[in-house]
Amino acid sequence: MPSISPPLSARRWGRRLADIAIPKDLWDAGKTPEGIVANWFFADGGAVSEGATVAEIMVEKSTFDIAAPNAGRLHITVPKDGIVKPGTVIGHIDGA
């Protein structure tokens, strides 16, 4: 399973936030337009390390690991079993 680290977002409210986004080319959206968040490996508000696998995305019978782009507190915006498309932001890391 590939592990994907999305780029850091801009600084917001004086704190460094990093978007956790589904890479736009993770799967062929022309064949399968949507996937689901199959699992979160950390709780909302939990501390995560840079590079840690924070979520698993399922598209048909394939799963993809999503890695934390930096260390900090996880803020989940798409819950487990939520529907996602390539490019969807599923959470943020507050690097404070």
C-alpha positions, 0 to 999 in steps of 0.5 A: 500500500503506497503512503502519500504525504500531501503538501503543507498548507499556508499558515492560518491564524498564526499556526502551521496547519497541514492539509491531509488531502487525497492525492488527485492521482491516487486512483483512476477517478474516470473508472471509480469516481469515489472511495471511502475513508475506511479507517482512521488510525488516530482519534480526532485531536490525537498527537501524530508523528510526521509520516505516520499512517493516519488514515486508510482509503478504500476504493473498490477492493484496493486500500491506500494509506495516507500519511501525516505530512507533519507532526502535530494534532490531528483534526478529522474533517471526513469521518470513517465511512465518509465518501471521498474523491481525489483531491478531497481534504479529509483532515488537518494537522495543527503543528502549533 
